[in-house]
């Protein structure tokens, strides 16, 4: 599969603390949900200290971006906007004030509520990640007034309402056309081109076959001229394709993310940050966008001796018995 290199309308994007050239960078967006019913972690980061700690750890692990949400996408009763803001805004404020890599990371609020967006931007959010695709047009006005970026995501329904058996004649064509209409709406509300990001919405009002098709033909969204986000991490389409529990979907998530990158994705929303960052940095190096962290192998007359030491977790991986290293040493 050849690499798709999109022609961006504005390849260099300026966030509050970072400037990104999307022609040669792939960003890893970490996920922190302050919800008691998050599909992935079942509320492990619902407490404020747990959410802030997880976000700081994600930034330490190399995440470029932390996405903070207070309401899941799944159907359910609507949470009052002030209560949602109480979940999201303190996390963003704490990260901006706390120093370390998280203080200068790109921070987004995952919300479709204008009030939450306004308070999040005031607390330091660079981006509003709207999974409803501007269901509330006032959100676009808030983003424009606050000078933030906007992620426009494809979904069909009124937020938090179900769409049984969604049907598309051609899911990629229909999602692309929907995104184009919502981009036009965002522009009319004052959001400038250089602050728009698009997301086709894997699994959002789509079945597994739809999400696989979106992954395979991701180029259709990457060539709209805006940075394209792929939110594939641990989703149901991966679990159903591989018949795996959400705890076992890392390899499938990385594979799906890589296919999206080859098709032009430049932002990956991932739960397991460390492996995702390693995959992205390796990909950037292969493309010639990043230099290796070090160069030693066959770079001089004599190579350094091979590293035979056991790395973190190797003992557990090889079982309770001796590792190959200790067996060799004992001989």
FENURJO-V270670 format. One record per residue. N is the residue number from 1. RES is the residue in three letters. PHI is phi in whole degrees, 0 to 359 (NA if undefined). D_FIRST is the distance of its C-alpha to the first C-alpha in Angstrom with 1 decimal. Layout:
BEGIN
n,res,phi,d_first
N,RES,PHI,D_FIRST
N,RES,PHI,D_FIRST
END
This chain:
BEGIN
n,res,phi,d_first
1,UNK,NA,0.0
2,UNK,291,3.8
3,UNK,286,6.6
4,UNK,273,8.9
5,UNK,246,12.4
6,UNK,297,15.0
7,UNK,266,18.4
8,UNK,281,20.7
9,UNK,296,24.3
10,UNK,220,25.5
11,UNK,294,23.1
12,UNK,262,25.9
13,UNK,245,27.4
14,UNK,252,30.7
15,UNK,257,31.6
16,UNK,300,35.1
17,UNK,236,34.5
18,UNK,218,31.1
19,UNK,243,29.3
20,UNK,236,25.5
21,UNK,260,23.3
22,UNK,287,20.1
23,UNK,288,18.4
24,UNK,218,18.3
25,UNK,223,19.2
26,UNK,240,18.0
27,UNK,264,21.1
28,UNK,259,22.0
29,UNK,260,24.5
30,UNK,279,26.9
31,UNK,244,28.7
32,UNK,230,32.5
33,UNK,248,34.3
34,UNK,266,38.1
35,UNK,228,38.4
36,UNK,285,40.4
37,UNK,233,38.0
38,UNK,301,34.5
39,UNK,295,32.1
40,UNK,270,30.6
41,UNK,251,33.7
42,UNK,53,36.6
43,UNK,89,38.4
44,UNK,297,38.2
45,UNK,247,37.9
46,UNK,288,40.4
47,UNK,293,43.2
48,UNK,301,43.1
49,UNK,295,43.4
50,UNK,290,40.6
51,UNK,294,38.3
52,UNK,295,39.2
53,UNK,296,38.8
54,UNK,295,35.4
55,UNK,294,34.2
56,UNK,295,35.7
57,UNK,295,34.2
58,UNK,300,30.7
59,UNK,294,31.3
60,UNK,298,32.7
61,UNK,281,29.5
62,UNK,111,27.4
63,UNK,297,26.7
64,UNK,277,26.6
65,UNK,210,27.7
66,UNK,235,29.9
67,UNK,255,30.1
68,UNK,250,33.5
69,UNK,237,34.3
70,UNK,241,37.6
71,UNK,217,36.9
72,UNK,286,34.2
73,UNK,286,32.3
74,UNK,302,33.6
75,UNK,302,36.6
76,UNK,167,40.0
77,UNK,294,43.0
78,UNK,287,42.4
79,UNK,277,43.4
80,UNK,305,45.8
81,UNK,303,44.1
82,UNK,299,46.7
83,UNK,289,45.9
84,UNK,298,42.2
85,UNK,299,42.9
86,UNK,295,45.0
87,UNK,279,42.1
88,UNK,271,39.5
89,UNK,297,41.6
90,UNK,299,43.3
91,UNK,293,40.1
92,UNK,298,38.8
93,UNK,298,42.2
94,UNK,295,42.5
95,UNK,293,39.2
96,UNK,295,40.0
97,UNK,270,43.5
98,UNK,269,42.7
99,UNK,75,41.3
100,UNK,78,38.5
101,UNK,301,34.8
102,UNK,295,35.0
103,UNK,293,37.5
104,UNK,248,35.0
105,UNK,288,31.9
106,UNK,288,30.5
107,UNK,240,32.4
108,UNK,231,31.9
109,UNK,255,34.0
110,UNK,273,32.3
111,UNK,204,34.8
112,UNK,247,35.6
113,UNK,264,39.2
114,UNK,303,40.6
115,UNK,296,43.3
116,UNK,295,40.9
117,UNK,299,38.6
118,UNK,299,41.7
119,UNK,290,43.0
120,UNK,293,39.7
121,UNK,296,39.3
122,UNK,297,42.9
123,UNK,277,42.2
124,UNK,125,39.3
125,UNK,290,36.1
126,UNK,276,33.6
127,UNK,222,31.6
128,UNK,250,32.4
129,UNK,258,29.7
130,UNK,259,30.8
131,UNK,286,29.3
132,UNK,268,31.6
133,UNK,64,30.2
134,UNK,65,33.6
135,UNK,302,35.7
136,UNK,258,38.5
137,UNK,304,38.4
138,UNK,300,40.8
139,UNK,298,38.0
140,UNK,299,36.4
141,UNK,294,39.8
142,UNK,297,40.2
143,UNK,298,36.8
144,UNK,298,37.7
145,UNK,293,41.2
146,UNK,273,39.9
147,UNK,71,37.4
148,UNK,266,34.6
149,UNK,276,30.9
150,UNK,230,30.0
151,UNK,267,27.1
152,UNK,259,27.0
153,UNK,248,25.7
154,UNK,277,25.5
155,UNK,205,28.1
156,UNK,260,30.6
157,UNK,265,33.8
158,UNK,303,36.7
159,UNK,311,35.9
160,UNK,70,36.7
161,UNK,245,37.3
162,UNK,281,35.6
163,UNK,233,33.6
164,UNK,294,34.1
165,UNK,48,31.4
166,UNK,300,29.5
167,UNK,234,28.4
168,UNK,225,25.9
169,UNK,290,25.6
170,UNK,213,22.0
171,UNK,299,21.3
172,UNK,292,18.6
173,UNK,298,20.8
174,UNK,291,23.9
175,UNK,294,22.6
176,UNK,298,21.4
177,UNK,296,24.8
178,UNK,298,26.6
179,UNK,298,25.1
180,UNK,298,26.0
181,UNK,294,29.5
182,UNK,287,29.9
183,UNK,298,28.7
184,UNK,299,31.5
185,UNK,296,33.9
186,UNK,300,33.1
187,UNK,298,33.7
188,UNK,293,36.9
189,UNK,270,38.0
190,UNK,105,37.7
191,UNK,283,34.4
192,UNK,284,33.0
193,UNK,307,29.4
194,UNK,286,28.9
195,UNK,238,29.6
196,UNK,247,27.3
197,UNK,232,24.2
198,UNK,242,22.5
199,UNK,217,21.5
200,UNK,288,20.5
201,UNK,76,22.5
202,UNK,310,20.8
203,UNK,71,23.6
204,UNK,277,26.1
205,UNK,57,27.9
206,UNK,217,24.9
207,UNK,267,24.5
208,UNK,298,21.9
209,UNK,295,20.3
210,UNK,297,20.3
211,UNK,292,18.7
212,UNK,296,15.8
213,UNK,293,15.2
214,UNK,297,15.5
215,UNK,295,12.9
216,UNK,296,10.4
217,UNK,246,11.5
218,UNK,300,12.4
219,UNK,307,11.6
220,UNK,299,14.9
221,UNK,268,16.8
222,UNK,293,15.3
223,UNK,267,16.3
224,UNK,287,19.9
225,UNK,104,20.8
226,UNK,240,21.6
227,UNK,304,20.1
228,UNK,251,18.4
229,UNK,257,19.4
230,UNK,245,17.7
231,UNK,254,20.6
232,UNK,252,19.2
233,UNK,302,21.4
234,UNK,59,23.4
235,UNK,282,23.4
236,UNK,298,24.7
237,UNK,296,21.5
238,UNK,285,20.4
239,UNK,299,23.9
240,UNK,288,24.1
241,UNK,297,20.8
242,UNK,259,21.8
243,UNK,54,25.6
244,UNK,232,26.1
245,UNK,294,28.7
246,UNK,302,27.7
247,UNK,286,28.8
248,UNK,244,26.2
249,UNK,260,23.0
250,UNK,299,21.9
251,UNK,299,19.1
252,UNK,297,17.8
253,UNK,296,18.2
254,UNK,294,16.3
255,UNK,295,13.3
256,UNK,297,13.5
257,UNK,298,14.0
258,UNK,294,11.0
259,UNK,297,8.7
260,UNK,296,11.0
261,UNK,298,10.9
262,UNK,300,7.2
263,UNK,264,8.5
264,UNK,109,11.6
265,UNK,296,14.1
266,UNK,235,16.7
267,UNK,223,19.2
268,UNK,241,19.0
269,UNK,268,22.1
270,UNK,227,22.7
271,UNK,278,25.9
272,UNK,269,25.5
273,UNK,291,25.3
274,UNK,306,25.6
275,UNK,299,22.5
276,UNK,294,20.4
277,UNK,297,21.7
278,UNK,299,21.0
279,UNK,297,17.3
280,UNK,292,17.1
281,UNK,295,19.1
282,UNK,295,17.1
283,UNK,298,13.9
284,UNK,299,16.0
285,UNK,293,17.4
286,UNK,298,14.1
287,UNK,286,13.3
288,UNK,86,17.0
289,UNK,267,18.4
290,UNK,218,20.7
291,UNK,280,23.0
292,UNK,303,23.4
293,UNK,297,26.4
294,UNK,206,28.2
295,UNK,230,27.9
296,UNK,225,30.1
297,UNK,297,28.5
298,UNK,56,29.6
299,UNK,263,30.5
300,UNK,212,34.2
301,UNK,301,36.6
302,UNK,236,36.8
303,UNK,282,34.3
304,UNK,295,35.5
305,UNK,302,36.3
306,UNK,300,33.6
307,UNK,282,33.9
308,UNK,260,35.4
309,UNK,286,36.4
310,UNK,280,35.4
311,UNK,271,33.4
312,UNK,303,34.1
313,UNK,87,33.8
314,UNK,296,33.6
315,UNK,299,37.0
316,UNK,293,36.1
317,UNK,292,32.9
318,UNK,270,34.9
319,UNK,98,37.8
320,UNK,285,41.4
321,UNK,285,42.2
322,UNK,292,41.8
323,UNK,280,38.4
324,UNK,306,37.2
325,UNK,295,38.4
326,UNK,289,41.9
327,UNK,295,42.2
328,UNK,296,41.6
329,UNK,295,44.1
330,UNK,280,46.6
331,UNK,283,46.6
END
